[in-house]
Structures are given as structure tokens and as C-alpha cells.
Amino acid sequence: MNRIPSREQVERLRQRYPAGTRIILHSMDDAQAPPPGTMGTVVYVDDIGQLGVEWDNGSALSLIPGEDSFSKVFAPEKEKQKRSRDLER
């Protein structure tokens, strides 16, 4: 984002990308960026709308919605059900 988002925009990002959301990187214009295709887990959304991500390769570089290209990774339904059962134990 080229400007600071409103509180409402940040809240929408927090709802769309809650902690634990899995994402995959498509592209990022940063010399320290993980390679395209790297997956990670959202840890937080800060007050200026950046997504704090723990990347599977050990990096912890944040994403900037609107600047970086990424998408959610949706777990197969069977995996979701398995996790729900594990949490009930």
C-alpha cells in the first residue's frame, strides 16, 4: 500500500488473514524475499496493514498487501476435519 490504510481497512485485513492463515508467495520486490512458491504462516497484521509472516524457509519478512503478490492456501476438507478432531482431544 502506498498510503497508510484506515482502521477499517486494517481490521478487514485482520479478519481475512487471522493468525495461523497459511499463504503462498507469488512475488515480492525485496532482495531478502523468499523465493516465489514459498509458503508461510501469518503471525499478525500490524497497525499499518502489513502481514507478519513466518516463512517455511525460516525467514520472517512481512508482506505488504497491494505491493506483494500472495494468496491463501486452503487446506483440503479432510485435513480441516482431522485438525478439528485433534483439537477436541
N, C-alpha and C positions, 0 to 999 in steps of 0.2 A: 504494500500500500504506500502510495506517495504522500499520504497525509495521515494524521492520527485519527483512527476511527472513533465514532461516538460510543458511548457506554452501551447503547442498544446493539450496535454492530459487534462489539466485543462479546456481549452476552450471547448473541446468536452464534458466534464462533465457539464459545464455551459449550453451548448446547449441541452444536454439530460435531464438535471434536472433544468430548469429555476425556478425562484422564483414562488411559487404557486403550483408547482407539488405535487400531493398527492402520498404518498408512504405508504407501509406497511412493518413492521419489521418482519423478519423471525427469525433472531438470531443475538446476539451481545455479545461478550465476555467482559463484563464490569459489575461490581457489581451494578452500578447505572442504568443499561439498563432498558428501559421499557420492559414489558413482550412481548413475541412473539405474533404477531397479532395486536399490537398497530399500529394505523395509525397516520400519521403526515403530515405536510406541509413543503416543502423545503423553506427556507428563503434566503439562499445564498449558493454559492460554494466558499470557500476561496482559497487563492493562493497556498495552498498545496493539494488541491483537496478534502478536507473534506466538506461534505454537512451539513450545519447548518439547523437543523430541529426543528420546534416547534411541539412537540408531543401532541396528543389529550388529554393525561393524565396530561398535564401541564409541563412536562419535556422539556428541551431544549438541550439535548445531541446530539452532532454531529455524523454523520455516516462516516465511512472510507470505501470507495469502495475498494473491494478486500479483506477486512478483515471482514466486517459486511455483513450479508445476508439480502437483502431487495429487493423490486420491486415496480414499479409504480402501482398506482391504476388508472385504466381507467374508467372515468365516462361514464355511458350509453349515447348513442347518444341523446336521448330525453333530458337528463339533460344538455348536452352541448348546445343544441339548446335553451333551456329555459334561460340559463345564457347569451347567445348571445343576446336574445331579451331583457333581463333585462338591459344589458349594453347599448343598443340603446336608452333606455328611457331617 
